[in-house]
């Protein structure tokens, strides 16, 4: 369960980072 939260956070962060560029 903890890994799922970690992966989802990384996924969202990467999408936000890509959108900012």
Rosetta blueprint (number, residue, H / E / L):
1 X L
2 X H
3 X H
4 X H
5 X H
6 X H
7 X H
8 X H
9 X H
10 X H
11 X H
12 X H
13 X H
14 X H
15 X H
16 X H
17 X H
18 X H
19 X H
20 X H
21 X L
